[in-house]
Amino acid sequence: QVQLVESGGGLVQAGGSLRLSCAASGRTFSNYAMGWFRQAPGMEREFVAAISWSGDRTLYTDSVKGRFTISRDNNKNTVYLQMKSLKPEDTGIYYCAADQPVLWGGHTMGDPERYDYWGQGTQVTVSS
C-alpha cells in the first residue's frame, strides 16, 4: 500500500502561481512513477503530468506545457507540481497518483487506469 497526501492548493488570481506537493508513505516511493490529475466540477478527471520513478522522463498534457513543471524528491518521498501563469480553466481538484510500471509507458502515462494509488486531492481555484 502507498498512502498519498496532497497539499498546497488554494485560491489564486489568474496569472499567479502555486506549488502542489504530494507526500507518499508506505512502500518504496522510488519504485513508482507518479502522476497528477485534475477534476473540474461536472467534468471527468483529466491527466495533467507524470514523472518516471527516477525523474528522467516527464509527460504533460498540452494545455499545461510551458506553464507547469512536475518534479520529485525521492529522498523526501514527495512529488511536486509547480504551476505558473495559472488560468481560470486550471480550476479543479488536483490529485496525485502512483503507478508501478515495469517500463515508462510514454503517452499511456496519461491513462488514469494505470495508477494503483490515489490521494484525496487538493482544491485549486483560479479567479479571473
C-alpha positions in Angstrom: 0.0 0.0 0.0 1.0 3.6 -0.7 -0.6 6.5 1.0 -0.6 9.8 -0.8 -1.4 13.2 0.7 -1.7 16.3 -1.4 -1.2 19.9 -0.2 -0.6 23.4 -1.5 -3.9 24.1 -3.1 -5.7 27.4 -2.6 -7.2 30.4 -4.3 -5.1 32.4 -6.6 -5.7 35.1 -9.2 -5.2 34.4 -12.9 -1.5 34.7 -13.8 -0.5 33.6 -10.4 1.5 30.6 -9.2 1.0 27.7 -6.8 3.2 24.7 -5.9 1.4 21.4 -5.1 3.1 18.7 -3.0 2.2 15.1 -2.7 3.8 13.2 0.2 4.0 9.4 0.0 4.3 6.8 2.7 4.2 3.1 2.7 6.1 1.2 0.1 9.3 2.4 -1.5 8.4 5.7 -3.2 11.2 5.5 -5.8 9.6 2.3 -7.2 6.6 4.3 -8.5 6.0 6.6 -11.4 3.8 9.5 -10.2 1.1 11.4 -11.9 -1.0 14.5 -11.3 -4.6 14.6 -12.5 -7.4 17.2 -12.0 -11.1 17.3 -12.0 -13.3 20.3 -12.6 -16.9 20.4 -11.4 -19.1 18.4 -13.7 -16.1 17.1 -15.7 -14.2 13.9 -15.9 -10.8 13.5 -14.2 -8.1 14.6 -16.7 -4.4 13.9 -16.9 -2.0 16.8 -16.1 1.5 15.5 -15.8 3.6 12.4 -15.0 7.1 11.7 -14.0 9.1 8.5 -14.1 10.5 6.8 -10.9 13.9 8.3 -11.5 12.6 11.7 -12.6 14.3 11.5 -16.0 11.1 11.3 -18.0 8.1 13.5 -17.9 4.8 13.8 -19.8 2.4 16.8 -19.8 -1.0 17.4 -21.3 -0.8 20.1 -24.0 -2.8 22.7 -22.1 -0.2 23.0 -19.3 3.1 22.6 -21.3 5.4 25.5 -20.6 3.4 26.5 -17.5 3.5 23.5 -15.2 6.6 21.5 -14.1 6.4 18.1 -12.4 9.4 17.1 -10.2 10.1 14.7 -7.4 12.5 14.2 -4.5 12.9 10.6 -3.7 14.8 11.4 -0.5 11.7 13.2 0.7 9.1 10.8 -0.8 7.5 13.8 -2.4 6.3 14.8 -5.9 5.7 18.4 -6.8 3.7 20.3 -9.4 4.8 23.8 -9.9 2.1 25.8 -11.6 2.7 29.2 -13.2 0.6 31.6 -15.3 -2.5 30.0 -13.9 -5.8 30.3 -15.8 -9.4 30.0 -14.6 -9.6 26.8 -16.6 -7.0 25.3 -14.4 -9.5 25.3 -11.5 -10.3 21.9 -10.1 -9.4 19.3 -7.5 -5.8 18.1 -8.1 -5.0 14.5 -7.3 -1.7 12.7 -7.3 -1.4 9.1 -8.1 1.2 6.3 -8.0 1.9 3.7 -10.7 4.3 0.9 -10.5 5.1 0.2 -14.2 7.7 -2.3 -15.5 8.6 0.3 -18.1 7.8 4.0 -18.6 4.7 4.0 -20.6 5.1 7.1 -22.7 1.8 8.6 -23.6 0.0 5.8 -21.7 1.1 7.5 -18.5 -1.9 9.8 -19.1 -4.3 6.9 -18.6 -5.8 7.0 -15.0 -6.5 3.3 -15.2 -2.7 2.6 -14.9 -2.4 4.1 -11.5 -2.7 2.0 -8.4 -3.0 4.5 -5.6 -4.6 7.9 -5.3 -4.6 10.8 -2.9 -7.7 12.6 -1.6 -7.0 15.7 -3.7 -6.4 19.4 -3.0 -8.6 22.2 -4.4 -7.1 24.8 -6.7 -9.2 27.8 -7.6 -8.1 30.4 -10.1 -10.1 33.6 -10.2 -10.3 35.8 -13.3 
